[in-house]
């Protein structure tokens, strides 16, 4: 069973550029929520999932994932276990992303053994269908299941 979070982009004057918004959420991969990556492991559905919606226009965003732990070896900048994230279109009524249809994957970050990974993408406006408002689902994950860690997921959005 995965945790589902809904987020909206909010303005933050501390960013230094009034044209950008950002939202950060902290989370963790626990024994229950460290599901590994799609499509290598069926347990990918157990990873935390974050719902993201755009307004009535395409929006450029930067998705940034940062693990909170330090490398196992203090002399190295690399970690033993890779992290990354997926951004999926969610065009059905389900709150949690359980299945992936052709065209659902918007992007997949690299899976890296460094502290952070980021990807810039454009989220297009998704038109409502059958009374349902489509959204995007961001799923941060470890490459293999059962790799425990804490993380911060930040979404930056360009103001238009």
N, C-alpha and C positions, 0 to 999 in steps of 0.2 A: 504494500500500500504506500503510495507516494504522497508527499505533501504538495498541495497546490497553493500558489500565491498569486494574487492579482496585483499588478502595479500600474501606476500612471506616471507619466513624466511630469516633474514639477520644476519650476524655475528656482535656481539657487544662485544668489548674487555672489557667493563665495568662490565660484568657479573662476571669476576674474574676467570672463567674457560674457557680457549680458545677452549675447545672441545664442548661448548654449544652455541647455537644461541638462540635469542629470538626476538619476535616482540610483541609490545603492541599497542592496539587501545583503544581509549576512546569512549564511547557512552552513550546513555541515553534511558531510557524507558519513553516515553511521552504518552500522552493520545492516540496518534495514534499508537505508537509502543510497548506498554505494552500489549502484546497479551495473556499472560498466557502460560501454559505448554501444550505440546502434550501428550496424545490425549484428555485431559479433556476439552479443549476449541477449537472451530473451529478457533478462532482468533489467534492461535499460529503462523500462517503464517505471521502475522503483526510484529512479533519480528524482530529486526535487524538480518541479516544473513551475515556470513563471509565465503568466499570461501577460502579453503586451499588446496594446491596441494603438492604432494610429488615428489621427483625426481625419478629416475629409481630404487628405492630400498625401502624396508620397513624402516620406520622411527619411532623411539620411541619419543613420545612427552608427555609433561605435559601441560594440559590446565588449566589455573588458572583464575578465575573470582573473581573480588573484587568490592564490591559496595563502592561508595564514601561517602555516607551519614553516619552519626553517629547514634547509637541507640536512640530510642525515650526517653528512660530513661537513663540518664547519669550514673546511678549506675549499669546498666545491660550491659552485653556484647552481648545480643541477640536482634534481630530485630523482629518486629511484622510480617513481610512478608518474606517468604522463597524465595531464588533465587537458580538458578541452570543453567545447560546448556545441550544441546544435541549435539552429533556429528553424522551426517548422511552421508552415501555414496550418492553421486550425480552422477548417471550413465546415466542421460538423458541430452538432449540439453538445458533444461531450466536453466536460470541463477538463478532464485529464487526457493527454495525448497517449492513446493506447495502441493505435495502428498507424502505419505510414503508407499512404497511397502515392502512386507516381506523381511527382511534382510538388509533394508536400515539403521537401527539404529546401529551405531558402539558402542556407549555408551551413557548413561544418567548419569550425576552426581547425587549425592544426592541433594535434595532440602533442604537448610539449612537456619536457622535463625541467622547465624553468619555473619561476615563481608566478609569472603572469602570461596570459595569452589574450590578444585582442583581434577583432575583425571589424572592419567598416563595411556596412551594407546599406542598401536602400530598401525600406519597407514600403511597399506599394499600398495604396488604398485598396481594401478588400470590400467588394460590394455585398450587402446583405442578401442572403438567399433563404427563401422559405421562412422568413421571420427571424432568422438567426443572424447575429452580427459576428462575422468572422474575426479572428484575431491571430496573433502569432504566439507561439510557445517557445520559450528559451529553456533549454535543458543543459545545465552544467553537469559534467560527469568526469569520472576517472576512466582511463582506458579499459582497465580490467575491474571486475567487481571486487567488493570488500576491501577497498583501499580507503581508509578512514582519514578525514582531514576536515578542516574548517575552511571556508572561502568567503569572499565578497564578490558579488556580481554587480557591476555598474553599467548602466546604459546612459550614454550621452546622446543627445538629440540636438540637431541644428535647428535653430529658430528660423522660420521663414516669414 
